[in-house]
Amino acid sequence: MNKTICGTALALVMAAMPAWAADEVKLQLKWVTQAQFGGYYVALDQGFYEEEGLDVTILPGGPDIAPPQVIAGGGADVVVEWMPAALAAREKGLPLVNIAQPFKSSGMMLTCWADVGIEAPEDFPGHTLGVWFSGNEFPFLSWMNTLGIPTEGGEDGVTVLKQGFNVDPLLQRQADCISTMTYNEFGQVLDSGVTEDELITFKYEDQGVATLEDGLYVLESNLEDKAFRDRMVRFVRASMKGWKWAEENPADAAGIVLDNDATGAQTEAHQVRMMGEIAKLTAGSNGALDPADYERTVQTLLAGGSDPVITKAPEGAWTHVISDAALN
């Protein structure tokens, strides 16, 4: 009888106690929900964040969403951003710091019609090239500066067409080349009925001008807060667990992404193919930024002649404090 009363009393006390609240983390993606961010959705779906005591909200991006602006306004704790945009923002006064780098390689390239006379980058002058903006133009501009090719048109330069986030300028012959990612727009071109034999591609990675993509960035001031650092350590650890799971299970990871696509715009075939290509870019990274990759990115961005993306080597733009604690 006493045991029953004690047990009932304990149950009532436990029920009256507030549940242990998980620590909230808001992650702002660089683009819409797709396999490009598969590792984060996997970590959420498989309970990796929950295991770390985190309540993670993943905020999809889009053409009108700039991650640096979101984090500057307090709308996110951590953002996914390309390093050129992050370093440009830092030089302009927004102190973003890279705390982890899940992507080891760049997926960016120019995809050109094979019948327009372009066989090498030296053949770009005189042609119209589609380029993404909103921070995505920085790698392209640095590449052209490295080649010494003006971007104001003319016989000796290239005409830059401000490209929307689609492949229409190539298909409609408005541009001879367009910006594509290995894991997304290139597949869209092929899906339109164009064959690979009709195209020639130039990967930034192969041209030696690749810059780091899809790193995790926070505000420098937040890193002074011990509680925030602890949250980020757990977040990075769970995220990288998600990324490695996605690498090993690309089809299942693509399915998880589709489950989280509230728009219903994504297709299974496209996301499965994307996840397979993304796995090639995250392979080789344990989540810690490689200083050599960082230096290559900085030197590429500095090689801008009279109009470089950044004017001086950044200081304090990355740290291993979070990744060391998360991964070692």
C-alpha positions as CSV (number, residue, x, y, z in Angstrom):
1,M,0.0,0.0,0.0
2,N,2.8,2.4,1.0
3,K,4.6,1.5,-2.2
4,T,1.5,2.3,-4.3
5,I,1.0,5.7,-2.5
6,C,4.7,6.6,-2.9
7,G,4.7,5.6,-6.6
8,T,1.6,7.6,-7.3
9,A,3.0,10.6,-5.4
10,L,6.2,10.4,-7.4
11,A,4.3,10.2,-10.7
12,L,2.3,13.3,-9.7
13,V,5.5,15.2,-8.9
14,M,7.1,14.2,-12.1
15,A,4.0,15.2,-14.1
16,A,4.0,18.6,-12.4
17,M,7.7,19.3,-13.3
18,P,8.3,21.1,-16.5
19,A,9.8,19.0,-19.4
20,W,13.5,19.5,-20.0
21,A,13.5,22.1,-22.8
22,A,15.8,21.4,-25.7
23,D,18.0,24.3,-26.8
24,E,16.6,26.0,-29.9
25,V,18.7,26.6,-33.0
26,K,17.5,28.3,-36.2
27,L,19.4,27.3,-39.4
28,Q,18.9,29.5,-42.5
29,L,19.6,27.7,-45.7
30,K,21.1,29.3,-48.8
31,W,18.4,28.0,-51.1
32,V,15.1,26.1,-51.2
33,T,14.5,22.7,-49.6
34,Q,16.5,20.3,-51.7
35,A,19.2,17.6,-51.4
36,Q,21.9,20.3,-51.4
37,F,21.0,20.5,-47.7
38,G,20.3,16.8,-47.2
39,G,22.5,16.4,-44.2
40,Y,20.6,18.8,-42.1
41,Y,17.2,17.3,-42.9
42,V,18.6,13.8,-42.2
43,A,19.9,15.0,-38.8
44,L,16.5,16.3,-38.0
45,D,14.6,13.2,-39.3
46,Q,16.9,10.7,-37.7
47,G,16.8,12.3,-34.3
48,F,20.5,13.3,-34.3
49,Y,19.7,16.9,-33.2
50,E,17.3,15.6,-30.6
51,E,20.0,13.3,-29.2
52,E,22.1,16.4,-28.7
53,G,19.4,18.2,-26.8
54,L,18.6,20.5,-29.7
55,D,15.3,21.8,-31.2
56,V,16.4,22.8,-34.7
57,T,14.3,24.8,-37.1
58,I,15.4,24.7,-40.7
59,L,14.5,27.8,-42.6
60,P,14.4,27.3,-46.4
61,G,16.0,30.0,-48.5
62,G,15.0,31.4,-51.9
63,P,15.8,34.0,-54.5
64,D,14.8,36.9,-52.2
65,I,16.5,35.5,-49.1
66,A,20.1,36.5,-48.3
67,P,21.5,34.5,-45.4
68,P,23.8,37.3,-44.2
69,Q,20.9,39.7,-44.0
70,V,18.8,37.1,-42.1
71,I,21.5,36.5,-39.5
72,A,22.3,40.2,-39.2
73,G,18.6,40.8,-38.4
74,G,18.5,38.1,-35.7
75,G,16.4,35.7,-37.8
76,A,18.9,32.8,-37.5
77,D,21.6,31.5,-35.3
78,V,23.6,29.9,-38.1
79,V,23.5,30.1,-41.9
80,V,24.6,28.1,-44.9
81,E,26.5,30.4,-47.2
82,W,29.2,30.4,-49.8
83,M,32.6,31.7,-48.6
84,P,32.9,34.5,-51.2
85,A,29.7,36.0,-50.1
86,A,30.5,35.5,-46.4
87,L,34.0,37.2,-46.8
88,A,32.6,40.0,-48.9
89,A,30.0,40.6,-46.1
90,R,32.6,40.5,-43.5
91,E,34.7,43.1,-45.2
92,K,31.7,45.3,-45.4
93,G,31.1,45.1,-41.7
94,L,29.1,42.0,-41.0
95,P,31.5,39.8,-38.9
96,L,30.6,36.3,-40.2
97,V,32.8,33.4,-39.0
98,N,33.0,30.0,-40.6
99,I,32.6,27.4,-37.8
100,A,32.4,24.3,-40.1
101,Q,32.8,23.3,-43.7
102,P,30.7,20.2,-44.7
103,F,31.4,20.8,-48.4
104,K,35.0,19.9,-49.5
105,S,34.6,20.5,-53.2
106,S,32.8,23.1,-55.4
107,G,29.9,22.1,-57.7
108,M,29.9,25.3,-59.7
109,M,30.6,25.3,-63.4
110,L,29.8,27.1,-66.7
111,T,27.8,25.0,-69.1
112,C,28.1,26.0,-72.8
113,W,26.8,25.0,-76.2
114,A,29.5,23.0,-78.0
115,D,28.7,24.7,-81.3
116,V,29.5,28.3,-80.4
117,G,33.3,28.0,-80.7
118,I,34.2,27.7,-77.1
119,E,36.8,25.0,-76.4
120,A,38.7,26.6,-73.6
121,P,38.3,29.6,-71.2
122,E,40.4,31.7,-73.5
123,D,37.6,31.5,-76.0
124,F,35.1,33.2,-73.7
125,P,35.6,36.8,-75.1
126,G,32.9,37.8,-77.6
127,H,30.3,35.6,-76.0
128,T,27.4,36.1,-73.6
129,L,27.7,34.2,-70.3
130,G,24.9,33.8,-67.8
131,V,25.8,34.6,-64.2
132,W,23.9,34.4,-61.0
133,F,24.1,37.4,-58.7
134,S,23.1,38.1,-55.1
135,G,26.5,37.1,-54.0
136,N,26.9,34.2,-56.3
137,E,28.7,36.3,-58.9
138,F,31.9,36.6,-56.9
139,P,33.6,33.4,-58.0
140,F,32.8,34.2,-61.7
141,L,34.1,37.7,-61.5
142,S,37.3,36.5,-59.8
143,W,37.8,33.9,-62.5
144,M,37.4,36.4,-65.3
145,N,39.8,38.8,-63.5
146,T,42.3,36.0,-63.2
147,L,42.0,35.3,-66.9
148,G,42.2,39.1,-67.7
149,I,38.9,39.0,-69.5
150,P,36.7,42.2,-69.1
151,T,33.1,41.7,-68.2
152,E,31.7,44.8,-69.9
153,G,31.3,43.2,-73.3
154,G,33.1,43.9,-76.5
155,E,35.3,41.7,-78.7
156,D,37.9,41.3,-76.0
157,G,35.4,40.8,-73.2
158,V,32.4,38.9,-72.2
159,T,28.8,40.1,-72.0
160,V,27.3,39.2,-68.6
161,L,23.7,38.2,-68.6
162,K,22.1,38.4,-65.2
163,Q,20.8,34.9,-65.0
164,G,17.7,33.8,-63.1
165,F,17.8,30.6,-61.2
166,N,16.8,28.5,-64.2
167,V,18.4,27.3,-67.4
168,D,16.2,29.2,-69.9
169,P,18.9,31.5,-71.2
170,L,20.9,28.5,-72.5
171,L,17.9,26.6,-73.9
172,Q,16.6,29.8,-75.6
173,R,20.0,30.7,-76.9
174,Q,20.1,34.0,-75.0
175,A,23.5,33.0,-73.7
176,D,26.3,30.8,-75.0
177,C,27.1,29.6,-71.5
178,I,25.2,29.7,-68.2
179,S,26.1,29.1,-64.6
180,T,25.1,25.6,-63.4
181,M,25.8,23.4,-60.4
182,T,26.8,19.8,-61.0
183,Y,24.0,18.7,-58.8
184,N,21.2,20.8,-60.0
185,E,21.0,23.0,-63.1
186,F,23.2,20.7,-65.3
187,G,20.7,18.0,-64.7
188,Q,17.9,20.4,-65.7
189,V,19.6,21.0,-69.0
190,L,19.8,17.3,-69.7
191,D,16.2,16.8,-68.6
192,S,15.2,19.3,-71.3
193,G,16.4,16.8,-74.0
194,V,19.8,18.2,-74.6
195,T,22.6,15.6,-74.7
196,E,26.0,15.9,-73.1
197,D,27.6,15.7,-76.6
198,E,25.9,19.0,-77.4
199,L,27.6,20.7,-74.4
200,I,31.0,21.6,-73.0
201,T,31.4,22.3,-69.3
202,F,34.1,24.1,-67.3
203,K,34.2,23.2,-63.6
204,Y,35.6,25.9,-61.4
205,E,37.3,23.1,-59.4
206,D,39.2,22.0,-62.6
207,Q,40.1,25.6,-63.5
208,G,41.9,26.1,-60.2
209,V,39.5,28.9,-59.2
210,A,37.0,27.0,-57.0
211,T,35.9,28.7,-53.9
212,L,34.4,27.1,-50.8
213,E,30.6,26.6,-50.9
214,D,27.9,25.8,-48.3
215,G,29.9,26.4,-45.1
216,L,28.2,27.1,-41.7
217,Y,28.6,30.7,-40.5
218,V,27.7,32.5,-37.3
219,L,28.2,36.1,-36.0
220,E,31.5,36.6,-34.3
221,S,30.0,38.3,-31.3
222,N,27.9,35.2,-30.5
223,L,31.0,33.1,-30.2
224,E,31.9,35.0,-27.1
225,D,28.9,33.4,-25.4
226,K,29.8,30.0,-23.8
227,A,26.2,28.7,-24.0
228,F,26.0,29.6,-27.7
229,R,29.4,27.9,-28.4
230,D,28.0,24.8,-26.7
231,R,24.9,24.8,-28.8
232,M,27.0,25.1,-32.0
233,V,29.3,22.3,-31.0
234,R,26.3,20.0,-30.6
235,F,24.7,21.3,-33.8
236,V,27.9,20.7,-35.9
237,R,28.3,17.2,-34.4
238,A,24.8,16.2,-35.2
239,S,24.8,17.9,-38.6
240,M,28.0,16.0,-39.7
241,K,26.5,12.8,-38.5
242,G,23.6,13.6,-40.8
243,W,25.9,14.4,-43.7
244,K,27.8,11.1,-43.4
245,W,24.5,9.2,-43.2
246,A,23.3,11.0,-46.3
247,E,26.5,10.1,-48.1
248,E,26.0,6.4,-47.3
249,N,22.3,6.4,-48.0
250,P,21.7,8.9,-50.8
251,A,18.3,7.5,-52.0
252,D,16.9,7.4,-48.5
253,A,18.3,10.9,-47.8
254,A,16.6,12.2,-50.9
255,G,13.3,10.7,-49.6
256,I,13.8,12.6,-46.4
257,V,14.3,15.8,-48.3
258,L,11.1,15.2,-50.3
259,D,9.2,14.7,-47.0
260,N,10.3,18.1,-45.9
261,D,9.5,19.9,-49.2
262,A,6.4,21.9,-48.2
263,T,6.1,23.3,-51.8
264,G,5.8,19.9,-53.5
265,A,8.0,21.3,-56.3
266,Q,10.7,18.7,-56.1
267,T,10.6,15.3,-57.8
268,E,12.1,12.1,-56.6
269,A,14.3,11.5,-59.7
270,H,15.8,14.9,-59.5
271,Q,16.4,14.8,-55.7
272,V,18.0,11.3,-55.9
273,R,20.3,12.4,-58.6
274,M,21.1,15.6,-56.7
275,M,21.9,13.7,-53.5
276,G,24.3,11.5,-55.4
277,E,26.2,14.5,-56.8
278,I,26.1,16.3,-53.4
279,A,27.7,13.2,-51.8
280,K,30.7,13.7,-54.1
281,L,31.1,17.3,-52.8
282,T,30.9,16.4,-49.1
283,A,33.1,13.4,-49.4
284,G,36.5,14.0,-47.8
285,S,35.3,16.5,-45.3
286,N,34.8,15.7,-41.6
287,G,33.3,19.1,-41.1
288,A,36.4,21.0,-40.2
289,L,37.6,23.8,-42.5
290,D,40.8,22.9,-44.4
291,P,43.1,26.0,-44.0
292,A,44.6,25.2,-47.5
293,D,41.1,25.4,-49.1
294,Y,40.4,28.6,-47.2
295,E,43.7,30.2,-48.5
296,R,42.9,29.1,-52.0
297,T,39.5,30.8,-51.8
298,V,41.0,34.0,-50.4
299,Q,43.7,34.2,-53.0
300,T,41.1,33.6,-55.8
301,L,39.0,36.4,-54.4
302,L,41.9,38.8,-54.0
303,A,42.9,38.2,-57.7
304,G,40.5,40.7,-58.9
305,G,42.7,43.3,-60.5
306,S,41.2,46.7,-60.0
307,D,37.9,45.3,-58.8
308,P,38.6,42.4,-56.4
309,V,35.8,40.7,-54.4
310,I,37.8,41.5,-51.2
311,T,40.6,44.0,-50.9
312,K,42.6,42.4,-48.2
313,A,43.2,39.1,-46.5
314,P,40.5,38.7,-43.8
315,E,41.4,38.2,-40.2
316,G,39.3,36.0,-37.8
317,A,37.0,34.8,-40.6
318,W,37.1,31.2,-39.5
319,T,37.7,29.1,-36.4
320,H,38.3,25.5,-35.5
321,V,37.0,26.0,-31.9
322,I,33.6,24.6,-32.7
323,S,34.6,21.8,-35.1
324,D,37.5,20.6,-32.8
325,A,35.1,20.3,-29.9
326,A,32.4,18.7,-32.0
327,L,34.5,16.2,-34.0
328,N,37.4,15.2,-31.8
